[in-house]
Amino acid sequence: MATYKAKIKTVPTGSAFEVTTESGCISTAREQIEKLYDPIYIHDLREVNGGSLFSSGDDLGGWLMFGLILFGIWLIVEYWWIVAPIATIILISWIFKMFSK
């Protein structure tokens, strides 16, 4: 989800003020603002960055999963002399189990 900001005006005699909303796309953000505030106009609707690489939980989870995959690949490459025999034993056991039924 992205954060969107816009300047809106709700009454003819008042001044414009800035609102913020979380949405998946800009059209949904516009719909949310129209539904909540019923503005006279929406000006300068734009996506803003949180200023951080890990701005939301979804991003953090993705980066964490990516890091874990890289760590697993590193372990396999670094300790191949341990992983290869264990993987062979597991493969032979699995094949034996499949054909023993």
Secondary structure, DSSP 8 states (H G I E B T S, - for coil): -EEEEEEEE-SSSS--EEEEEEESSHHHHHHHHHHHH--SEEEEEEEE--SSTT-SHHHHHHHHHHHHHHHHHHHHHHTHHHHHHHHHHHHHHHHHHHH--
